[in-house]
Amino acid sequence: MPRAVERRPRILLIPPPELPVPAVQGGAVETLLTHFLQENERCGELDLLCASIPDPWAREATAGFRHTKMLYVTPPGGYRRYWPMVFIERCMGIAAPYDPWYQKVQLSLALELPPPDLIVAEGGNLTQCSAISRMFGRQKCLAHLHGQTTCSREMDGLYGGVLAISEFIRDEYLRTSTLDPAHAYVLRNCVDVRCFCPGEPDAALRASLGFAPEDFVLLFCGRLSPDKGIHKLLEALTLIHDPHVKLLIVGSPFFGQAQQSPFLHRLEQQAAPLGERVRFTGYVPNQKLPPYYRLADLVCVPTLVEEAAGLAAVEAMACGRPVLATRSGGMPEYLEGSQAVLVDRDRDVAKHLAWAIGMLRDHPDLRAAMGEAGAKAAQRYSVAAYYRNFVDILRDFGGQP
């Protein structure tokens, strides 16, 4: 008799309803999901369902997918959150699906046959999947902790397992959770090391941004918000009196959306006295970032909060660039083996950054060694390794053979 074909596990992925999947507008969670979907198209080990807000470019990007079905769910009009329910949830510990978008996702699932074997809530406010958890059962639901470090009574009741993007996140979460530690997995983030890889700096791009060959270019890449510490990096630059030390700021207040913000306005005011020493590019799509990393002499990640992981640091490592970062959260884990320089996040963080920038500027051999070590260390964060680890965790949690 012919051998029966093993059915692929069917997995539902639910990202927050702010940005589309694939990551045509950017977003760290959305970019990771895009890598996962694309690698699954190559390997075909899973049958994926992925919820997302609709976007014409996202639809086009998934047109040829064979192993993924997208559930494009339009956000309801008007207010998305019923604030009295938020108050009840926070004050009484009752998990309530107060964002109607998640309810629409649940209704879409009622038409899906066969139903998913496992559900993975990909960050955001994870209690909003309460109705979906009740529909399929806690033991079929995993929470992917992209930044959340604490648990709650309702979270413990919704999810039978968690995926933490660092040991730091896992350990902090378990301090407030009754979850069996065996079901608290570590799944470190990834970058496309085929795209983010060492290469010659683009002299034309560097010149077009106003940098001379003798300039020492610092790069900040990421979302422009206070917790990312970019204002402290600007403060550090004011403490460095060499006019050839310059700063390139790549990013926007909210990923791909062209928008201003009060914080961005303050940054522009802070940078004004520095004149040509600071250049803002605005948002740059993820796949176009490698040339910006490669033109930098030093990549700075001055996070002021407990950074869960720090993809910008890994992308810089993968491109063979030396990294200067603050000692925060999971950052030391991700930078292990790269020889990155870490400074404390205390009240003198700007002075620490300025000292480290000056020291590294004066030691090109050290920067070269850091870049070489970082490129080697970054290989453990490849998309292939991420996919393999994710699939193995799903099979372990779901009891699949």
N, C-alpha and C positions, 0 to 999 in steps of 0.2 A: 504493500500500500504506500502511496506517496506520503512523505512526511508533512505534517501540518505546519503551516507557516505561523510562527509566533507573532501574536498581535503586538504592535507597538504600544507602549503606554501612552495614554492620551492626557496631556497636561494643559491646564488653563493658566495663562499668565494675565494678571490684572495690574497694570501700571496705574499711577495717578492720572486723573483726567485733565491734565494741564497741557501736555505736549503730545504730538502724535508719534506713533510707532509705524514704520521705521523712523529714525531720528533725523527727519528732514529739517527740523528746527532746533536741533541740538538737544541737550539734556543728558546728564550722566546716566540716569537709570535707563532712559530711552536708547542711549548709545549701547549700553551693555546688552539690552534686549535685542537690539539689531544684530549685534555680533552673534548672539545665541541663535537667533532665527536663521541667519545666513549659514552658520556652521552646521545647523541641523539640516539645512537643504543639501549640504555636501555629504553629511554622514547618515542622515535619515533614520536615526535610532528612535525618534519620538514622533508622535502625532500631536502637533501643537495647535492650540487655540490661543489667540492673543487679542484681548480687548484693547481698544484705542478710541480716542476721539477721531472723527473723520478728517482727512486732509487729502486733496487731490494728488499731491506729490507722493505722499505715503502710499496711496493706493497704487500708483504707477510703479513704485519701487517693489511692491509685492506681487505684481501681475504674474510673474512666472513661478511663484512658489508652489511646490508640490506637497510639502509636508507640514504646511502651516495654513490654517484658516483664520483670517482676520475677522474680528467682530467689531466693525466700526459703528460705534454707538454715539449718536448725537447728544450733546449735553442739553438738558431741559432749559427752556428759556426762563428769564426772570431770576429770582434768587435760587441758588443751588443748595443753600443750606438753610434748614428751618431752625433758627437760632434757639427757640425754646427747647428743642430736642438736644442741642449741643449743651445747654445748661443742665438738663436732666442727666445727660451722660456723664458730664464732668463732676457734678455734685453728688449723684447717687450711684455712680458706677454701673449704669445700665448702658450696654452697647446698643446704639441706635443708628440705623442706616439713614442719617439725615442728609446725605447727598443723593438726590434722586438719580444721578448718573449710574450709581452702583445698582440701584433698583432696576434700571433699564437693562443693565448687563445681566442681572439675574433673570429677567424675563426672556432675554435672548437665549439663555442657557436652557430654558424649558423646552426649546425647539431643537436642541442639539442631541443627536443620537449617533453613536452611543455617548452617554454622559462622560465627563472627564474623570479620570482615575484620581488625579491630584489637582489641587488648586494652589497656585503660588501668588500671593499678594505682594506686588513689587513696590514696597515703600509707600510713601504718602501717609495719610492717616489710616492706619491699618485697622482700626475698629469699624471703619465704614463697610467692611466686608462681612459684617455680622450676619446679615440675612443669607448671604451665600454660604457662610460657614454652617448655619443652621440647616440649610438645604442639603448639603452634602456630608456634614458631620465633621467634627473637630479633627479626627484622625486622618482626614484627607486634605487638610489645609496647612500650608506652610507660610510663614511670614518671612519675607526677605528684608532683613534689617539693613537698609542702606545708610542709616545714620542714627536711628533710634537706639538709645542706650538703656531705657528703663521699660519694665513691664508693668502691667496693671491687672487687676482682677478680671476685667473683661477680656484683655488680651490672652490671658491664660485659658479662658473659657472658649476662645475662638480658634486657637491654633495648637495643633499637636506637635509642631516642630518649628524651628526657626533656622534661617540661613543668615549668618553674620558675616559681614565682609572683612572682619579682622578679629583676631583674638581679643583685642581690646573691647570691641562691641559685644562679643559673646560673653566675656567675663562680667562686664557691667550689667548686661541684661539678666544674666542668671542670678545676680545678687538680689533682684527684686521679683524673681519668677519661681514658681513651683514646678516648672518644666523639668522633665528628666534630662540631665545633661547629655545623655546619649543621643537625644533628638535635637541638640543645639549644635548645628554644623557650622564650620568655617568655610566660606566660599569666597576667596579673594577675587577682587576685580581683575579685569583684563584690559589690554590694549592690543590693537592690531600691529604686531611687531613686524609685519611685512610692509606696512605703511610707515610706522614710526620706527625708523632705523637710522643708523649713522649715515652721513652723506656730506658732500661738500657744501659749504654755505653758499647760498644764492647771492652773489655779489650785487646783481642788479636789484633784487628785492631790498637788500640792505641799503643800497644807495637811494632807492626810491623812497625809503622811509626817513631819509635825511641823516644817515649815519656814515661817517668817514671811516676809512680803513683803520685809522689809529684809535677810534672810539672803543671803549669797553662797554658793551651793551648788556644790560640786565633785562631779563624778560619776566614779566608777570603774565600768566595766562589763566583766565577763569572768570567766574561771575563776579561782577563788581558790587560787592556788599561788604558791610563793615566787618563781618566775621572772617572774611578772607584776608584782612590785614593789609590791603593795598595802601591805605592811608599811612600806616606805619612804615611801609617801604618808601613812600614819598618823603616822609619825615627823615628817614635814614639818608636819603639822597641829599637832603639839605645839609646834612652833617659832613658830607664828602665834598671837598672844595675843588676837586679835579674836574674841570669842565668837560673832560673827555669820558667821564663815567655818566652814561645815559640810560634811560629807562624806556622800554617798550611795553605798553599795556595793551594786551589783547583780550577783549571780552566786552560784555555789555551787562546791564543790570539784570536782564532775564533772558539769557540764551539767545535764540534767533529773533526775538521780537525787537524791532527797532523802537526804542523808547528811552526817554530821559527818566531820571529819578533824582530826588533831593540829594542822595548820597553822591551820585555821579556829578551833580552840579558842584558839590563841595570839593570833590576830587579835582575837578577842572580849576576851581579857584585856588586850591592848594598847589597845583602844578604850575599855575601861571607865572609865579616869580622865577621858576626854573627855566622858563622859555623853551628853547630848542632841545633842552636836555630830556624832555619828556614827550613821548608821542603816543597818542591813543589811536587804535585801529578800528574800534568797534568790534562787533561780533564777526568771527571767522569760523566757517563750518569746520567740524572736526577733521574731516579728510584733507582739508587744506592747511592744517596746522604744522605739519612736519617742517616745511621750509622756515617757518618763523622760529621754531625751536633751534634749528641748525645754525641760524645766523647769530644766535645769542652766545655771548661769552660765559654767561652764568644765568641759570634759571632760579628764580626766587619764589618760594611758597611760604609766605609769612602768616599762615593761618593763626587766628587768635582764639579759636575755640578748639574743642577736642575733635579734631579732624578724623572722621571714620577711616578714611583710606588716603585719598589724595591722588586722583588720576593724573592731574597735571604733572606731578612729580614723576610718576611712572612713565608717562609719555616723554618727558624730558630725558630720563634715564635711557629709555629705548632709543632715543635719537643720539645718544652718546654725549649728552651735555651734563656738566657738573651741576649739582643741585645744592642750594642753600635753603633750609627749611626751619620752621619752628618745631620744637619738640612737643608734639601734640597727638593724643589719641593713638590711632593705628599707624601714624606716619613712620615711626621708627621700624615697625614690622616691614612695611613696604619698601623702605629704603635700605634694609639690611643688605650688606655686601656691596653697596654702591660707593662707599666712602663719602657719602654726603655729609655736609657740615650741618649740625643741628644746634640751634640757639634756644635759650629759654624764652617763655612768653610772659615775662614779668613786666613791671612798669618801665624797665629800661630796654624793652625789646628793640626799639629803633636804634639805640646805641649799639646793641649786640649785632644787629644786622649791618650797621655801618662798618663796625670793626671787621666782621667776617668778609664783607665785600672788599674792603681795602686789602686784607690779608690775601684773599684769593686772586685779586687783580695782580698782586706782586709776585705770585707763584704760579706761573703758567704750567710748569711741569706737574704740580699738584693737580691743577684743573684737568690736565690731559689724563692723568692716572684715574681721577674720579670719573671722567667721561667713559674711559675704557671699562672700568669696573661696573659702572652703571648699565652700560649696554649689555654686558654679560648677565648681570643680575636680573635685568628686565625680561629675559627670555622665559622665566618661570611664570610670567603673567601673559602668556600668549593666549589668543582666542581658542586655539586647540586644547590647551591645558584647562582653560576655564570650562569649555564645553564638556570635556571628559569628567572633570570634577563635579559639575552640575548634574550630569546624567547619573553618575555613580551615587550621588546623594539622593536623588529622586528614587532610584531603584532600591536603595537601602531603606529609605523612609516608607516607601510604598510596598515593600516586601516583594518587589518584582524579582524574578530569577535573573 
